[in-house]
Structure formats: C-alpha cells, structure tokens
Amino acid sequence: MTSETRIPEQRPDHYDAFAAAYARANENGLFNRWYARPGVLELLGNVAGRRILDAGCGSGPLLGDLRERGASVAGFDASPAMIQLARERLGGEADLQLADLTQPLPYDDAAFDDVLAVLVLHYLEDWSRPLVELRRVLKPGGRLIVVVNHPAIPPVMYPEVNYFETVPNEEAYDFDGVTATLTIWYRSLSAMSESFTAAGFRISAISEPPVSPDTPPELLPTSEPDPSRFIGFIFFGLEAVS
C-alpha cells in the first residue's frame, strides 16, 4: 500500500463469493465472536424495547444477540447471499432488506433508537452520504455505534504511508479455508471525527475494549504482553444531535 495507490472500492455484492465461509469463520472467530460483538453489546447496554437497525448486518449474528436481549431488530446488507444467510438464522419473518449503504436507505426518518455500523464503513472511501443517511433514520438523541479498523494500524504495519491521508489497502483473509481479498480504507482519527460531526453526530464514547473474558485461550494472540488487548478495531458511540 502506498499513498499513490488507486484501488477501486469493492462491489456492494463482493461478499457473495464467500458469504457462507465468512459466516462459518466468524461464528467462533476471535475478531467477530469474541471481540467486535461483545464490544458493541457493552456499548449499547440495556436494549430491551429499543428499535435497532444493523447496517451491513451480514449473516445476522448481532441481530440474533440483540433480539435475545429484547430489542426489536431490522437489518440490511448489500450482499444477497448474506441476507439469505441472515434469513436462515433469524427466520422468514425477520425485517431484513437488500440495500446499499451508499444509496438512500429504505427506512422512514427517525425510525430507529439505535443504528449499528460494525465493520462496514471502512470499506468506503467517502463516509459523508452513508453517515447522513444513518443520521436520517435515527431518532433525535438516538445512538450510532461504529466499529472500524483502528487508525493506528497503518503507522504500525505500513510506516511508509502518510497517516493523515485516506488510503486504501487490499488485504487477503482466510475464511474457513476460503481466501478472499478485502479493500480497507484507512483514515486518521481526526478525519473520522470530522466526518461524524459533519453528519450531525456527537461523539459520546471511544472504546478500545479487551476481548470477552470468555474467549477460548487458544484463540488469543501469544505475541502480545496482554493477550486480551491488542490494536484491532476502534469503537465509537455517537449521539444524533437534535
């Protein structure tokens, strides 16, 4: 990855080719099952009776967690294969739609108490329109939880890159034996903050949580001084400003 690299954003249906493998890998994988999902649930707290939208819901594991906790849930994804997997998980009556975060969303204004954008925004170069749409569907004072790759990753792993630029990087992953390439757009912490403010949000929390205390020890990284904490994702709790 270099600052001159021009890598196109991946297609909205990019996950179709490996959706089932991705879902299998993340059922008990460190980064999703034991890190991202517990971190999001901790930020949300008590969700009983709240109407929650999962933007880029994938196969629906977070929706399942939230429904078990008493929330009324809805979700969308740009991948038809992922939506099919979510329907199989949650049942045919689940409120799931095929939609693209870069386009107008098929929801009314102020329809939700909370919205989740977990490991989805970092696939996009431009956050302005997606964040405005997520703000639109939130009630005034509602919460947006954002989880993206940590902005400290490029300075650590790619020191030749200018931290203050918005830069794409193609990264290869193994999902249950299936290799897939994802394009992650890295940006500085200040660029993230400015995007949130411009879309009508106030930052109420920034979190760099440890993994769940229930994480199987064999999944924890052995190279870290404290295996339960590492630079991976950054979690934001945002409030929709009235």
Secondary structure, 3 states (H helix, E strand, C coil): CCCCCCCCCCCCCHHHHHHHHHHHHHHCCHHHHHHHHHHHHHHHCCCCCCEEEEECCCCCHHHHHHHHCCCEEEEEECCHHHHHHHHHHHCCCCEEEECCCCCCCCCCCCCEEEEEEECCHHHCCCCHHHHHHHHHCEEEEEEEEEEEECCCHHHHHCCCCCCCCCEEEEEEEEECCEEEEEEEEECCHHHHHHHHHHCCEEEEEEECCCCCCCCCHHHCCCCCCCCCCCCCEEEEEEEECC
